[in-house]
Each structure stands twice: as C-alpha cells, then as structure tokens.
Amino acid sequence: MGYYIIIDSGTTNTRIKLLDEQANILYTYSDKVGVKNTAVDGNNNALKDTVAKGIKHVMDKNNLTNADIIKIGASGMITSDLGLCEVPHQEAPVGIEDLRNGSKTIILKDITDLPITFISGVKNNVSEVTLDNVQMMDIMRGEEVETIAMLQELEKDREYLFILPGSHTKFIKINDKGQIAGCVTTLAGELLEVITQNTILSAAVDKKFLSPDLYNEKILLKGYENSKEVGMTRALFSTRILNRFVTSDAADCANYLLGIVLASDLGTIKSSKVLDVSSHTTVVVAGKEPLKKAIIYLLKQEGYFDNIIELENFDDANMSAKGVFHLIKN
C-alpha cells in the first residue's frame, strides 16, 4: 500500500495530511505558520522549515520511508508569490483536467527529496481589469480544490452555485460541464469580526460571535429585512438601538447583526454578472454553523432558487486534502 501527503497552507496556518489510496485521512500535522510569515519576515524560510518539519513528522509518526509515498500535493497560498512555488492562476472556466495540466511539480531539496505537485489557483476571465469592470474580477487559491472534492459528491452535468462562508464568503459558479466558471468573494466574516470586537456594537453582542445553540431565525430575519430596507450601515447602528430599547440579550443582538451582514452577502448573488444564476441553479451551502443554517434559511425565505442543498459534515481542511488527492492520484 502507498500513501499520499497533502499540504494545505494558507495565510496563517499550515496543515499536512496523510491519506491512503482510498483518500481516507489517516493523520494530520498542523502548525500556525503561513504566508503571512513570509510577508512579515521578507523571506519564506519559516514556511520552508514548517513544511519540511511537518512532512518528516508525518512520515516518522507513521513509520514511512520515501518509498511508501506515492505523491505529495500542495494547494492554497503556498502556491502564491509568498509561498514555496508560485503557480499562476488559471483563467475560468477551469475543469479538473485544466487544474491537473496547470499544476507544477518540482523537487525542493531543502524540504524533501520527493517531488511536490503545486496546484494552481483560479481567476475570473477578464482580459483587462479597469475601474469600470473591477467587479468582474475575482481570484481564489485553495477553494478550487475544495470545489473539486465537493463535485465528487454531487450529480454530474448540472449547474451549481457553491456558497462557502468563512472569513471571506466565496460564491463559486459551476457550469454544466463541471468547470469552475467564475467566483465572487465578500469580506463578510472579517466584517463580522471587526464589528463584534472593535465597534460601538461590541458591548451589545458582548464581543462574542453567535454560537449555534443560540441561533434565532426570527431575529436573524428581522436584521436581514431591515438591512435590505434601509441599507447596511443604518441597520448596523440599529443593533445598538435594539440593545438599548428592545433587548439586552447579547445573543439576540448577534442574531440581528448576522442577518444584517448576510443581507449584503446574499444580495451579491442576484446582482453579480459573474455568477449569472437562475432559479434553476442548484445551490450548495457548506461551512460551519450557524452561518450555514442562516444562509439556507434566508435563501429559502427569498424563495428564488428551486433547489438548495446543505453539504453536511463539511471540513474545509479535509475537503482541500481530498480535492488535491483527486487531482494528483495515479
């Protein structure tokens, strides 16, 4: 039996996973080092050391030699100019074979004697980005391999819209050929963090994000509707009004706040020319709770899409590993 080592390195974290030939994840090594270290230090030595140490750790802990490893793959920001091997973004539409053909396999002797295959990111197809069309351009590094893994679990020959909430919400359009047709990114997660931790609203939500067990659809929906009616910034301040005159419960205010931010996010879906969705586009929502549940609920309240699928047990790190596995497997 042989094994695959998959490296997923982002801005602040690196995860290295060991997979068997059936894509079962057998072992995980992680460290809080990413391309942010490269930006701060002015070199990628910290990232090199982390990946080298991680690969050795994974192999030693599982009593493996180089002969046991079939392939090593890497995705995420590790393939950017701040990573270990820059691989240019491919222009959408991009399918599985495009990602395979656009990857770069090299040996980095100061990391391992084994070759590493670096998977490219994806960018929207805009020949020249200007002030007039800047909204048409978007990029991804890492989500493309999550997308490949998700597609393996879904029906073929259908048009999808993947929604991946997180620090940045990623909307990914899949055409009926199974290709990434384009993507749109929002700053929703980071915005929620800033509002929760560093604004006049921090006290209203007790500087805490909404926990899944305190999720309240009624209050979420009211924040969503108010944001659509009067705009985000007015609706945001009304969270303070809610706290002062209606309820002092931090969870209520957090539900209201989440609805406000998601109104802007979900408004992107219909307004974006990149996504170009119709009511027949199948929507697939992944991610953590309560974001996933909230997005699905609000989409159903809008009543536009005929089919909305919840992707259960989604783990972005595991999905990334399985996506890379699918791309590099023999």
N, C-alpha and C positions, 0 to 999 in steps of 0.2 A: 504493500500500500504506500502511496505517495501523499504528499501534503502540499498545501498552498499557504503562503504567508501574504497577508493583505495589510497594507499600510494606509491608514486614513489620517491625514494630518491637516489641521485647519489653522485658524488664526492663533489659538491659544492652547490647543490640545493635540496630542498625537496618540493614536490607538493602533496597535499591531495585533492582528488576529491570526490564529492558526485554524485552517479549515481542512477537512478531509476531502476525498474525491467526490463526495455527495453533497458538498457545501455545508456540512454540519460544522458549526463553530465550536472548536474544542478548547480554545484557550485565548485569553485576552491580556495584553500588556498595555498599560496606559501611562502617560506622563504629561504634566502640564507645561509642555513646550510646543511652540508652533511657529508660524512665520512671523508673528509679532516680535519674537526674539531676534529674528534676522533684521527687522526694521529698526529695532532699538540698538542692537549691537553693531550694526553695519556689516555683518558677515553672517553666514549660515552655519557656523561651527557648532552652536548649541543644538541646532536641528540635526546636523550630521551625527553628533555624539549620541543624541537621543535615539535616533533610528538604528544606529549601529548597536547600541546597548540593548535596545528592545528586541531586535532580531536575535541577538545572541542569547538573551534571556529566554525568549520563546523556545528556541531550539534546545538550550540546556535543560530547561524545566521539563521538556518532553522527550529528552534523550534522543535527539535527532542530529544527524550529520547532513552535510551538503547533499549527499546522495539521496536523502529522503525527500528533498524539496523538489517538487515538480516545477513550480514557478513562484515568483514574487511579483505582486502588483501593487501599485500606489495610485491614489487619487486625492483630490482636494487641493488645497492651496500649496501643497508640496510640489505641484506641477506648475506653479507660477514663478515669476521672476524672483520672488523672495524664498522660494523653496529649494529643492535639490536638483531639479531638472525642469527647465521651462519648456512646456509644450503649448504651442499656440492654440487659442480657442478655434474650434471648427464652427463654420457658419451653418446655421439651421437652413433647411431641415437636415437633421442628423439621425441616422439609424445605428443599429448595433454594428454592422459591418464598417460604417464610417468611423465609429469610435475605435474599433479594432485597428483599422488601417491607419488612423491618425495618431495612434499611440507611439511612444518612443521607448525602446529597450536599450539600456546601457548597463555597463558594469562600473560601479563606484568603489574602487579598491579600498578607500578609507572607511567604507561601511560594511561591505561584504564582497566575497569573491563571486557570488551568484548574480546573474543579471536581474535587473529590476525593470518591469514594464510600467511606464508612467502614462496614465490615461488623460487625454486632453479634456479641457472644459468646452463649453458650447456658448456661442454668442448669436444674437439675432442677426438676420441678414439685412444689413443696412450698408449700402456701398460707401456713403459718406455721411457722417453724423454732423448735423448742424443744429443751431438754436431752434430751427423750425421743426425738426424731426427727432429731437433728442429723446422724446418719449417712446420712439420705436426701437431704441437700442436697449439691450439688457444682456447680462452675462451670468454664467454660473460655473463654478468649479466644485464638484462633489455631488451636487444634486443630480447630475446626469447619470451617475452610476446608481444612485437610489432609484431613479426613474427606470433604469433597465431592470433592476430587481423587481420593482412593482409590476412592470409589464408582464413578467413571467407568471404572475398570479391572476391575470385578467384575460378576458376574451380577446381574441385577435380581430383585426380588421374593423376596429371601432374607433371613433373619435373621442378622446378623453381630455378632461381638464383636471390635472393634479393640483391639489392645494396642500402645501407643506408649511404650516405655521411654525414659527420659531423666533429667534432673534430678528430674522428677516422673513417675512412671508414670501414664499415662492409660488407663483402660479405658472404651471408648465402645460403648454398645449401639445397634445399628441395627435397627429393626423391618423387617418385610417390605414396608413402603411406602417404604423408602429414607429414613426420617426418623431423626434423632438422638433416641433415646428416653430417654437419660439417660447419665450418666457418673460415674465414681468415680476419684479421684486419690489416689495414695500418695506418700510422701516418699522412696521407695527410693533414687533417685540421690543426693540430698543426704545421706541417711543413710550411704550407702557412702563418700561423700567425707569426711564428718566422722570416721567410724571409721578410714578409711585414713590421714588426715592428722593427727588430733588425739586419739588414744586410746592406751591401753596396747598395742593391737594394731598400731599404726603400724610398729613395728620388725619385726613378724612378716611384714608384707607389703612391707617396705622403702619404705613411703609411696608405693606405686605401685598404680595400678589394673591389673586383669588385662588383658593385651594379647591380641588374638585368636589369635596364634600359640602362646600358652602355655595355651590353654583345655584343660581336662581333665575330661571328663564323669564319670569315676569319682569323683573327689574332690568335684566340684560336687554330685553326687547325695548323697554322704555328708553334706555340710553341710546340704543340703536336708532329708534324712531326720532328722538329729539335731535340727534346729530344730523340726520338726513334733513330735518325740518329747518334748523337754524344754523347749521354748519358746525364743524368740529370744535373750533376754539370757544364759541359761546357755550356749546354743550359741555365742554370740559369744565368751564367755570361753574356751570350749573351743578356739577358734582359737589362743590362747596356749599351751594345753596341747599342741595338735598341733605347734606350733612348737618347744616345749621338749623333747618326748619322742618325736616321730614323725618329723618332717621339718623341716629348717631352710630348705627351699626357699621363697622368698617367693611364687613363682607357685602352688605347692601351697596355701599358706595363703590366697592371694587367691581361688582357685577355691572353697575351702571356705567362705570368707566370703561370696562371691557366692551360693552355694547357700542359706546361712542367710537372707540378706535376701530372696531370691526366694521362699522358703517362705512368708513373711508376705504378700508381694505376691500370689502365686497363690492363697493361701487366701482372699483377698478375693473372688475370682471366684465361688465357690460360696456364700459366706456373705452376699454383698450382695443385698438385696432389690431394689435399683435395677437391677442388671444382669439378674436374673431369667433366667439362661441354662438351657438343657437340653443334653443330649448331642448334639442335632441342630443346635445353634447353630454356624455356621461361624466359626471363629476365624481372624483375620488378624493376623499379627505383623509389625510393621515396626521400624525403628530401626537402630542401629549394632551391630556385633559387639564383644564376644562376647555382649552382652545378648540380642540376638535369637535367636541359636543356643541359648543356655542356656534361654531361656523355652520355645522349641519343644521342646527335648529333655525338659524336666521335664514339660510338658503331656502329651507322648506317654508318658512313664513312668507318669503318673497314669491314662492310658487312658480318660478320661471322654468326651472330645469325639471325634465321628466324623470330623470334617474340620478340619484345621489347615493354613492357607495361609501360606507365607512370602512377604512382599512384598519382592522383590529391588530393588536399586538405589534404595532409599528415601533421599531427601534432604528433610528437613523444610522447609528454606527453599524449595526448588523446588516441593514439594508445596503449600506455602502460596500461592505465586505462582500456580500453576495452578488452585488452588481459587478464589482471588479472580477470576482471569480468567474462569472458568466462570460465576461469579455476575454479573459486570458486562458480559460481552461482548454486543454488539448482536445 
